[in-house]
């Protein structure tokens, strides 16, 4: 009796010691995804000399970046970057064409500055499954980039959240346990959910938002039921120390009907019912080359919203500017050989805006833009060059004669219209011409 009384008394005096307490801070400016436009952020570009030791990561195959190994279809406009790296490609004047590295702090800072300049709320920092296998290894490039993003988010008052991409998870003996350990590390070591003076982490329903992407796709080498996604969701939502999170699930476009690009397993619906937001991946599923695909997209979003609302799950549609991965396909055996440059054409922004208008008209309360910096697959909205270093041996897509920041501008306008700060327009917004000096 004395021992029991003593324990109870101590617990009453020291509440921080007895029950487990969450490691997360309180919600800040970004307390909900509702009314926000967020983009995906790869952060995976590397260059020789940037400290990563990865050579030309995601610019070319096998660490090389030349016409035979090139894997990007768009060339970044690097005129504003502090640090850039010379390549074997040549500009029109004969000077080496230059690119950036995602590992440089100045790169991340500039990207978040652009988000602030154009009114984009923030980004989901992609964290691939292979990185989670190394959760105990400190100072990985991916950790450094995330640290830079936390700093930049605070400096420019933008939001960020972690998105775990299950691509790379193998069937044999692997499950989502390493993702749990990685999240613990991010919370404990990088303090992602309580970083700095202000809380820049994106919350939803009053809780930090964590994304699990890649659930329900039939081309994965594992059975959906065997990798412990349910345990991961339960951990993120209910663990007394690292849980208390909202969860967003990235699923195929046709998750609702369990066909086409989706596994025909109703277990996926059970998983969706256990999370807070569902985000169907729509890249390559819609194109301006088909008649009235805008209408088909709008119907898809409208019916998805109704389905999710009936189940108490929030919904965010994906919009993207276009798609092109010809150089990646040409240098990577196994990818579709029938692709072409501009396979899903951007059409000077009209395809992108058609999706935005359709999604907002259908009642979407938030948007996910794919992607901020993805030049490998031609979905990047950040500044790209309209005069890339083309030659007889190398070809890159231009920007259809539009300014390099065209898609940043459109994304910012989408955010304003989503929040009804300006009226929603079916026609793509056009910038006012600069005022002439008297």
N, C-alpha and C positions, 0 to 999 in steps of 0.2 A: 504493500500500500504506500509506504514512504517513497519507494523508487518511482512508482507510477505518478504520485503527486509531484515529485521533483521534476520529472520529465515534462508534465503538463505545465508546471509553473515556468520552467525555462522556455518552453515553446511560446508561452504567453508573453514572456519578457523579450524574447529574441525571435520574432516572427521571420526575420530574414534567414535564419539558420535552419529552422525545422522543415517547413514545407519548401519544396522546390519552387523556384521563381523564374519567370521568363527572362531571357537575356535581351529581349527587344525593347527599344525605346517606344515612346508614344508617337502616334501619328502626327505628321507635320502639315506642311502646305498641301501635300498630295495624299489626302486621306481617302481618296476613292479613285478608281479608274473611270468611273462615270464622268462623262463630259470631257474626256481626255483623248488626245491622239498621240499614240506611242509608236515607235518604230523598233524593228529588230536591229541589233548591232553585233556584227560578227567580230570585229577587232582581231582578225587573224592574219593580217598582212605583215610580212617580215622582209627584211633586206639585209644583205651582208654588211656587217659593221654596226648593226643596231643593238648588239649585245645579246641577241637571242640565240645565236649560233645556228639558226635555222636556214641560212642562205635566203633564197627567194621564196619564202613561204606564201602560198596561195597566189603568187604572181605567175609561177611557172611550175612545171613538173620536174621532179627529181632534183629540186633545189636550183634549177637553171631557169633563166628568163631570157629567152631569145626566140626567134621566129619558129624554131622547131619545138620549143617547150612551152610557149606562151599559153596561159590558161584564162586570161581575162579578155572580155569583149569590149569593155569601156575603159578609157584612160582617165584617171583622176586629174582634175584641174588642181595643180599644186602651187599655183601662184601665190597663195596666202600662207603656205606652210613655212615654219621656221627651219625645219630640218628635212632635207630630201636626199635621195640617193640616185646616182647616175646609173643608167641602164645601157644595154647594147643598142637600143633603138635610137633613132636620130630624129630630131626636129627638122622642120623645113630648112632652117638655116645651118644645119649640119651639127649643131651642138647635141650632146647626149640628152635624151628625154629622161625626165626624173620622176620618181614616185615617192610615196611616203612609207613609213613603217608605223604600224599600230602600236608598237611598243614605246614610242617616244611620247613623253608626257605632253609635249607641245602639240602633238597630233590630236590627242584626246581632248585637250583644252580647246583647240580650234573647233573641233566637231561639236562640242557642247556650246561653244559660243554661237555657232551657226543655229543650233536649236533655239537658243534664246533670241537671236536676231530675227528669226522667221516665225516665232511663236509655236514651235513644236514642243510638246510637254516633256518628252524625254525618250528613253530607250530601254529595251530589255537587253541586258548583257548576256550574250549567248555563252553557255558553258557546256561543252560537249562531254559525253560520257567518259571518253578517254582521259580527260583531265581529272575526273573524280577518282580514277584509279590511283592518282598521285596525290591524294588529298593530304598526306602526311609530309609531302615535300614542300618546304617553304620557298617563297620567292620564285615561283614558276612565272613565266611570261604572262600567263592568263591572270594570275593573282596581281601582278604588277599593273597590268592594264586596268583591272577592276579597281585597284587602289587609285590609279590616276582618274578613273571615272568618278569615284566618290568625291575626290577633290574638286574636279571640274563641275560636278553637279551642284556642290555647295557654292562654288564661286559664281556660277551662272544661274543659280536657282532653277535647276531642272530636276526632273525625277529619273530614277533608275530602279530597276528590279532585276532579279536573277532569273534567267530562263535555262533550265536544264534540258538539253537536247539528248535524247536517248540513242541517237545515231552512233553506232560503234559498239553498242552492247551486243555481246555474243550469246548464243544459246547455251553453250556448254558451261555449266557451273556458275554462271553470272546472274546476278539479280540487281536490284536497285539499292542494295545496302551501301555501296560506296557513295551514292548520292547523299544518303543520310549523313555519312561521316564528313563529306565535303561541306554540307550545309552547316554542320557543327563548327567546322574550321572557319568558315566565312563569318559566322556569328561571333565566335570567340576571338579569332586572330585579326580579322579585317573589320569587325564591328559593323557589318554592312547595314544592319537595321537600327543602329544607334550611333551613327558616325557624325562627328563634328558638332557644332553649335546648333545647327538646324537639321531637322529630319528630312532628308531628300529621298529616302526610300519610298517607293510607291506602296501605299496601303489600299486595301479594298474591304469593304464591310468592316472597317475599323481595325484591320489586321494586316501585317506585312504580306504582300502578294508574292508567291513563288510559282513559277511556271514549270510544268513537266510537258515537254513537246515530243511528239513522235509516237503516240499511242493509237494503235488500231490500223496501221498501214500494213498491207499484205506483203510488201517486199522486205520486211524485217526478218532476220534469221532466227527469231525466237517466237515462242507461243505467248500470246498476250497474258495468258493465265499463269505463266510459270516464272515471271520475273519480279513478282512482288510489288507491282505498282500500287496495289491496294494497301500494302504495309507502308509504302513511302507516303501515300496520301494521309494515312492515319497518323504517321509520325509528324508530318508537317502541320497537321491540324490539332493533334491532341497531346503531343509530347509536352510534359509540364515545364521543360526548360527551353527547348528549341522549337517547340510547336507554337500553337496559337496563331497560325498563319492562315490566310486565304490561299486557295490553290486554283490555278488556271490550267486546263488541260488542252494541249494542242493535238487535234484529231484530224482525220481526213475530211474533205469537203462533204462527202455523202455519209457522214456518221449517222445521220438520222434514219436513213433507210438501209444502212448496213450493206451497201452494194457498191459497184463501180470501183472507186479507189479505196474501199474500206473492207476490212475483214468482216465476214458475215457471222459475227459472234455477238450475241446479245449481252455478253459480259461487259462489252464496252459501254453499254447503256448503264450498267450498274456502277461502273467507275465514274461516268459523267454525273450520275445522280449524287455522288459523294463529294463533288467539288463545288466550287463557287462560280467559276466562269468556264465556258467552253469556247475554244477558238479554232474553227475549221481552217485548214490550210487550203487556200484557193489559187495559189500560184500555178500556172499552166492549165487551170481548169476552165478558164474563160478567155476569150480572145475577140478582138474587134474584127477578125476575119470572117466570123460567122454572123449571119443575119440576126439582128435583135438579141445578141448575147447579153446586152445590158439588161433587157427585160428578163432573161433567164436568171441572171445574177440577182436582180431585185426580188424575183419570186423565191429564189433559194434563201436569201437573207430573211425575207418576211416569214416564210414557213419555218425556218430555223428558230427565229425569235419566238414564234408562237409555241413551238415544241418545247423550247427551253423554259419559257414562262410557266407553262403548265407543270413543270417539274421543279420550279423554284431555283433554276440555275440561270445566271446571267450569261450574256452572249456578246462576243465581239467578232465582227467580220474582218477579213483580211482584204486590203486593197494593195495593188502593186502597179508600177508604171509600165511594165512590159517584161519581156523575157528574151534573153539571148545568151547561149553558151556554146557557140560554134567552136571557138578556140579551145575551150575545155574539152569538148567532144573530140576534136581532131587530135588532140595530144593525149587522150585518155582512152585506151582500148576498153570496150565494154559499155561506154555510153552510147546513146542513140546516135546512129550515123546519119539519120535523116534530118537532123536539125539544120538550121540556117541562121545566118546573121539576122538579128531582129525577127526571130521566129514568131514572137508575139510583139508586133510593132508598137512603139510608143505613140506614134501619130501626134507628135508635138505636144503631148500631154492630154489629148482628148480621151484616150482610153483610160488613163488614170482618173480623170475627172468624171467620166461616165460611171465608174465604180463608186466613187465618193458620193456622187449625187444619188445614185440608186440606193446605196446603203443608208444614207441619212433620210431619204424619202421613205424607206421601208421601216424606219424607226430605230435604227442602230443607235445605242446610247454612248458608244465609244468605238474607236477605230484602232486597228493594228496595221501599220504600214510595213510591207516587206519590200526592201530592207533599207537601212540607212546607208550602208557602205558596201553592198554586195555587187562588186563589178565582175565577179566570176560568172554569175548567172544573169547579169544585165538587169538587176532589179534595183540598183542603187538610186537613192534620191539625193545624195549629196552632190557636190559640184564635180561635174565631169567635163572633159574637154570636147569642144566641137571641132577641134583641129588636132586629132591624135596623130602620133608618129607613124603614119601609114607608109608602106613601101611595097615593092614588088613581092616581097616575101612575107609581109606582115600586114594584117588588116584589123582595124578596130572600128567600132561604131562611133559615129559622131552624135551630136545632140540635136539633130534635125534643125540646125540653124537657130536654136533657142539659146538664151543665156545659160551659163553653166549652173546657175542657182535656180533654174526654172521649177524644178520639182520640190525644192525646199520651199519656195514661195507658194506653190499650190498646196503643199501639205499644211503650211501655216494658215492658209485661207480656209482649208477644210476644218481646222480646229476652231477658227472663229465662227464658222457657220454652224458647226456642231453645238457650240455654246450659245448660239443665236445672238452673237455680238453683232453680226451682219446678216442680212437675209440670205437664205440658201438660193443659189442660182443654178439652173440647169446648164447654162452656157459656162464654159471654162472662164474663170476670172482673168481679166487682162489688166496689166499694170497701166496706170496712167502715165502718159509721156512726161518726161521731165519738163518742168516749167521753164519757159524761155526768159532769159534776163531782159529786163526792159531796155 
